[in-house]
């Protein structure tokens, strides 16, 4: 069969009929008559030299040849549909796949996605959340927003915003805290970064008490545990503005510590695309405007 003369209408008629196992329902989907669908499928069978359906008294059943052909067509039509969907107003929507540490995704990015789409309607943004451990190449990411010092092997990184850490807890816990030293009597929730609490107590001029609270791989989940009264979290307050504003979380002390920042990173081996530069520019402008940090 010549690639330039594919019987597309007949293939579409077969695919719809195979999904519904009915020429009538396929006709309704394709806005043609049952007879037209049957005629298209019969013509395809004659062209291929095989039967694709067994015609039963009540409906259709796929032959082995039909079973073989269906997933190939379904995948092909799905892929064509995805490409067609990327065209809008005479322009192609470009895909940008970004890995985002969960705390930043929930605390800052998600509330601003509508603003990003309004500013860049032709970028199809795909977001994959993570716990700050990310494999850019292995996960097929164009870039990633991460927390740390920006020194990741084989990557370029642009600093986005500081993320000082401060204790966060529920209101009942906050009421019994008389000062930083009183934290020694509380359950101190931990992240996978073992030096967070020691650094905070050092900044407060206090020895670090034994820390035996549960360990979390996500500041977002750790802060949720604190909001439920399970202990005191040490997390970036700027990522929990809504919970702090509602009173669900309380920051009992002004003191914050930590030298970590949020960064936008990508592989050194990858030349930044136009969409990556657009995303970087939008992040920088939005963060510098003072809306979240």
C-alpha positions as a Python dict, from the first residue, in 0.01 Angstrom:
ca = {
    (1, 'X'): (0, 0, 0),
    (2, 'X'): (148, 333, -103),
    (3, 'X'): (203, 573, 189),
    (4, 'X'): (85, 857, -30),
    (5, 'X'): (-252, 690, -94),
    (6, 'X'): (-359, 578, 250),
    (7, 'X'): (-738, 528, 270),
    (8, 'X'): (-773, 757, 572),
    (9, 'X'): (-1152, 769, 573),
    (10, 'X'): (-1172, 392, 562),
    (11, 'X'): (-912, 356, 836),
    (12, 'X'): (-1104, 601, 1054),
    (13, 'X'): (-1426, 413, 987),
    (14, 'X'): (-1260, 85, 1088),
    (15, 'X'): (-1110, 234, 1405),
    (16, 'X'): (-1443, 378, 1520),
    (17, 'X'): (-1628, 57, 1435),
    (18, 'X'): (-1370, -150, 1622),
    (19, 'X'): (-1407, 65, 1934),
    (20, 'X'): (-1786, 46, 1930),
    (21, 'X'): (-1814, -298, 1767),
    (22, 'X'): (-2099, -141, 1576),
    (23, 'X'): (-2126, 26, 1235),
    (24, 'X'): (-2429, 219, 1357),
    (25, 'X'): (-2257, 376, 1661),
    (26, 'X'): (-1945, 443, 1452),
    (27, 'X'): (-2165, 627, 1201),
    (28, 'X'): (-2313, 842, 1476),
    (29, 'X'): (-1964, 934, 1596),
    (30, 'X'): (-1841, 1016, 1246),
    (31, 'X'): (-2167, 1189, 1142),
    (32, 'X'): (-2225, 955, 850),
    (33, 'X'): (-2474, 675, 786),
    (34, 'X'): (-2431, 317, 899),
    (35, 'X'): (-2423, 214, 535),
    (36, 'X'): (-2139, 456, 461),
    (37, 'X'): (-1929, 315, 745),
    (38, 'X'): (-1998, -42, 637),
    (39, 'X'): (-1904, 48, 278),
    (40, 'X'): (-1575, 210, 389),
    (41, 'X'): (-1479, -90, 602),
    (42, 'X'): (-1567, -337, 325),
    (43, 'X'): (-1353, -140, 82),
    (44, 'X'): (-1061, -148, 329),
    (45, 'X'): (-1097, -522, 374),
    (46, 'X'): (-1094, -572, -3),
    (47, 'X'): (-784, -356, -33),
    (48, 'X'): (-602, -546, 242),
    (49, 'X'): (-727, -885, 126),
    (50, 'X'): (-840, -987, 476),
    (51, 'X'): (-1155, -974, 684),
    (52, 'X'): (-1128, -730, 976),
    (53, 'X'): (-1463, -815, 1135),
    (54, 'X'): (-1686, -1114, 1176),
    (55, 'X'): (-2040, -991, 1114),
    (56, 'X'): (-2261, -1137, 1388),
    (57, 'X'): (-2639, -1128, 1423),
    (58, 'X'): (-2599, -870, 1699),
    (59, 'X'): (-2295, -661, 1631),
    (60, 'X'): (-1938, -718, 1526),
    (61, 'X'): (-1634, -912, 1644),
    (62, 'X'): (-1277, -839, 1547),
    (63, 'X'): (-1082, -1100, 1355),
    (64, 'X'): (-717, -1164, 1441),
    (65, 'X'): (-623, -923, 1162),
    (66, 'X'): (-854, -657, 1306),
    (67, 'X'): (-706, -705, 1654),
    (68, 'X'): (-360, -656, 1503),
    (69, 'X'): (-455, -338, 1316),
    (70, 'X'): (-659, -159, 1584),
    (71, 'X'): (-385, -54, 1835),
    (72, 'X'): (-164, 70, 1551),
    (73, 'X'): (-441, 296, 1422),
    (74, 'X'): (-549, 407, 1767),
    (75, 'X'): (-195, 515, 1854),
    (76, 'X'): (-151, 688, 1520),
    (77, 'X'): (-477, 883, 1547),
    (78, 'X'): (-398, 980, 1906),
    (79, 'X'): (-57, 1111, 1803),
    (80, 'X'): (-203, 1308, 1512),
    (81, 'X'): (-465, 1449, 1748),
    (82, 'X'): (-198, 1561, 1996),
    (83, 'X'): (-3, 1739, 1722),
    (84, 'X'): (-315, 1904, 1582),
    (85, 'X'): (-411, 2022, 1930),
    (86, 'X'): (-81, 2209, 1955),
    (87, 'X'): (-187, 2444, 1675),
    (88, 'X'): (-380, 2749, 1785),
    (89, 'X'): (-454, 3074, 1602),
    (90, 'X'): (-204, 2990, 1331),
    (91, 'X'): (77, 2908, 1575),
    (92, 'X'): (210, 2585, 1721),
    (93, 'X'): (194, 2538, 2098),
    (94, 'X'): (543, 2441, 2216),
    (95, 'X'): (576, 2190, 2499),
    (96, 'X'): (789, 2280, 2803),
    (97, 'X'): (835, 2006, 3063),
    (98, 'X'): (947, 2133, 3403),
    (99, 'X'): (1030, 1943, 3718),
    (100, 'X'): (930, 2139, 4030),
    (101, 'X'): (1003, 2067, 4395),
    (102, 'X'): (662, 2011, 4552),
    (103, 'X'): (674, 2294, 4807),
    (104, 'X'): (744, 2556, 4541),
    (105, 'X'): (485, 2404, 4308),
    (106, 'X'): (202, 2424, 4562),
    (107, 'X'): (315, 2732, 4752),
    (108, 'X'): (407, 2960, 4462),
    (109, 'X'): (371, 2823, 4109),
    (110, 'X'): (20, 2677, 4102),
    (111, 'X'): (-155, 2998, 4214),
    (112, 'X'): (20, 3180, 3925),
    (113, 'X'): (-25, 2932, 3641),
    (114, 'X'): (-318, 3127, 3499),
    (115, 'X'): (-97, 3436, 3481),
    (116, 'X'): (174, 3237, 3302),
    (117, 'X'): (-73, 3102, 3047),
    (118, 'X'): (-208, 3450, 2987),
    (119, 'X'): (144, 3582, 2928),
    (120, 'X'): (254, 3284, 2716),
    (121, 'X'): (-56, 3119, 2561),
    (122, 'X'): (149, 2922, 2308),
    (123, 'X'): (360, 2737, 2566),
    (124, 'X'): (213, 2402, 2670),
    (125, 'X'): (357, 2374, 3022),
    (126, 'X'): (392, 2023, 3167),
    (127, 'X'): (476, 2002, 3540),
    (128, 'X'): (631, 1703, 3718),
    (129, 'X'): (661, 1748, 4095),
    (130, 'X'): (943, 1594, 4296),
    (131, 'X'): (1106, 1601, 4639),
    (132, 'X'): (1411, 1792, 4512),
    (133, 'X'): (1581, 1479, 4383),
    (134, 'X'): (1556, 1494, 4007),
    (135, 'X'): (1720, 1336, 3702),
    (136, 'X'): (1682, 1592, 3424),
    (137, 'X'): (1790, 1362, 3142),
    (138, 'X'): (1633, 1043, 3273),
    (139, 'X'): (1295, 1207, 3334),
    (140, 'X'): (1291, 1394, 3004),
    (141, 'X'): (1276, 1738, 3167),
    (142, 'X'): (1368, 2060, 2992),
    (143, 'X'): (1451, 2225, 3324),
    (144, 'X'): (1379, 2196, 3696),
    (145, 'X'): (1306, 2426, 3989),
    (146, 'X'): (1503, 2300, 4288),
    (147, 'X'): (1605, 2404, 4639),
    (148, 'X'): (1967, 2416, 4747),
    (149, 'X'): (2295, 2590, 4671),
    (150, 'X'): (2277, 2565, 4293),
    (151, 'X'): (2580, 2338, 4269),
    (152, 'X'): (2445, 2033, 4088),
    (153, 'X'): (2683, 1833, 3872),
    (154, 'X'): (2647, 1888, 3500),
    (155, 'X'): (2387, 2162, 3528),
    (156, 'X'): (2351, 2533, 3477),
    (157, 'X'): (2146, 2711, 3744),
    (158, 'X'): (1987, 3055, 3778),
    (159, 'X'): (1896, 3171, 4129),
    (160, 'X'): (1528, 3253, 4164),
    (161, 'X'): (1454, 3341, 4527),
    (162, 'X'): (1591, 3292, 4879),
    (163, 'X'): (1413, 3041, 5101),
    (164, 'X'): (1504, 3107, 5467),
    (165, 'X'): (1367, 2850, 5708),
    (166, 'X'): (1156, 2934, 6012),
    (167, 'X'): (957, 2725, 6261),
    (168, 'X'): (591, 2671, 6167),
    (169, 'X'): (328, 2511, 6388),
    (170, 'X'): (-44, 2499, 6463),
    (171, 'X'): (-200, 2772, 6682),
    (172, 'X'): (-229, 2550, 6991),
    (173, 'X'): (141, 2471, 6984),
    (174, 'X'): (228, 2836, 6926),
    (175, 'X'): (39, 2938, 7242),
    (176, 'X'): (265, 2732, 7467),
    (177, 'X'): (591, 2846, 7309),
    (178, 'X'): (750, 3114, 7528),
    (179, 'X'): (1069, 3150, 7325),
    (180, 'X'): (1308, 2957, 7103),
    (181, 'X'): (1440, 2757, 7399),
    (182, 'X'): (1092, 2615, 7460),
    (183, 'X'): (1114, 2428, 7129),
    (184, 'X'): (1328, 2169, 7312),
    (185, 'X'): (1008, 2032, 7469),
    (186, 'X'): (831, 1995, 7134),
    (187, 'X'): (840, 1731, 6861),
    (188, 'X'): (1064, 1882, 6595),
    (189, 'X'): (975, 1756, 6249),
    (190, 'X'): (1275, 1692, 6025),
    (191, 'X'): (1354, 1713, 5655),
    (192, 'X'): (1610, 1494, 5481),
    (193, 'X'): (1859, 1782, 5535),
    (194, 'X'): (1998, 1688, 5876),
    (195, 'X'): (2161, 2025, 5944),
    (196, 'X'): (1845, 2244, 5919),
    (197, 'X'): (1751, 2247, 6287),
    (198, 'X'): (2112, 2271, 6416),
    (199, 'X'): (2164, 2574, 6187),
    (200, 'X'): (1847, 2740, 6316),
    (201, 'X'): (1935, 2688, 6682),
    (202, 'X'): (2287, 2815, 6613),
    (203, 'X'): (2136, 3132, 6463),
    (204, 'X'): (1925, 3164, 6780),
    (205, 'X'): (2238, 3129, 6995),
    (206, 'X'): (2114, 2807, 7152),
    (207, 'X'): (2240, 2449, 7162),
    (208, 'X'): (2041, 2215, 6943),
    (209, 'X'): (1833, 1970, 7149),
    (210, 'X'): (1800, 1604, 7051),
    (211, 'X'): (1570, 1585, 6748),
    (212, 'X'): (1366, 1268, 6725),
    (213, 'X'): (1068, 1376, 6519),
    (214, 'X'): (970, 1196, 6199),
    (215, 'X'): (1163, 1268, 5879),
    (216, 'X'): (987, 1400, 5567),
    (217, 'X'): (1111, 1422, 5209),
    (218, 'X'): (878, 1716, 5138),
    (219, 'X'): (849, 2049, 5324),
    (220, 'X'): (490, 2068, 5202),
    (221, 'X'): (398, 1741, 5374),
    (222, 'X'): (601, 1836, 5682),
    (223, 'X'): (414, 2167, 5713),
    (224, 'X'): (83, 1982, 5676),
    (225, 'X'): (188, 1758, 5966),
    (226, 'X'): (262, 2071, 6171),
    (227, 'X'): (-79, 2218, 6084),
    (228, 'X'): (-237, 1898, 6218),
    (229, 'X'): (-55, 1941, 6550),
    (230, 'X'): (200, 1665, 6502),
    (231, 'X'): (502, 1885, 6576),
    (232, 'X'): (694, 2193, 6467),
    (233, 'X'): (819, 2214, 6110),
    (234, 'X'): (1118, 2413, 5986),
    (235, 'X'): (1021, 2536, 5640),
    (236, 'X'): (1026, 2842, 5410),
    (237, 'X'): (742, 3062, 5537),
    (238, 'X'): (712, 3235, 5199),
    (239, 'X'): (577, 2911, 5051),
    (240, 'X'): (295, 2890, 5308),
    (241, 'X'): (150, 3241, 5290),
    (242, 'X'): (-208, 3119, 5252),
    (243, 'X'): (-191, 2891, 5558),
    (244, 'X'): (-26, 3166, 5760),
    (245, 'X'): (-284, 3422, 5648),
    (246, 'X'): (-571, 3191, 5743),
    (247, 'X'): (-418, 3112, 6082),
    (248, 'X'): (-393, 2741, 6007),
    (249, 'X'): (-17, 2774, 6052),
    (250, 'X'): (167, 3012, 6281),
    (251, 'X'): (527, 3137, 6262),
    (252, 'X'): (593, 3194, 6635),
    (253, 'X'): (940, 3346, 6592),
    (254, 'X'): (1075, 3605, 6351),
    (255, 'X'): (1415, 3437, 6337),
    (256, 'X'): (1489, 3250, 6014),
    (257, 'X'): (1803, 3068, 5905),
    (258, 'X'): (1944, 2882, 5611),
    (259, 'X'): (2136, 2970, 5301),
    (260, 'X'): (1930, 2777, 5048),
    (261, 'X'): (1759, 2929, 4746),
    (262, 'X'): (1521, 2813, 4479),
    (263, 'X'): (1695, 2773, 4144),
    (264, 'X'): (1598, 2707, 3785),
    (265, 'X'): (1840, 2445, 3651),
    (266, 'X'): (1901, 2265, 3323),
    (267, 'X'): (2166, 2039, 3175),
    (268, 'X'): (2485, 2209, 3057),
    (269, 'X'): (2465, 1989, 2749),
    (270, 'X'): (2122, 2133, 2660),
    (271, 'X'): (2101, 2459, 2470),
    (272, 'X'): (1819, 2662, 2631),
    (273, 'X'): (1518, 2682, 2401),
    (274, 'X'): (1300, 2985, 2338),
    (275, 'X'): (1034, 2843, 2570),
    (276, 'X'): (1290, 2782, 2847),
    (277, 'X'): (1408, 3141, 2821),
    (278, 'X'): (1049, 3265, 2827),
    (279, 'X'): (975, 3062, 3140),
    (280, 'X'): (1295, 3184, 3306),
    (281, 'X'): (1209, 3544, 3225),
    (282, 'X'): (853, 3509, 3356),
    (283, 'X'): (977, 3351, 3682),
    (284, 'X'): (1231, 3625, 3735),
    (285, 'X'): (985, 3906, 3666),
    (286, 'X'): (712, 3752, 3883),
    (287, 'X'): (942, 3686, 4176),
    (288, 'X'): (1110, 4026, 4162),
    (289, 'X'): (770, 4195, 4165),
    (290, 'X'): (741, 4095, 4530),
    (291, 'X'): (456, 3852, 4475),
    (292, 'X'): (591, 3555, 4670),
    (293, 'X'): (958, 3492, 4731),
}
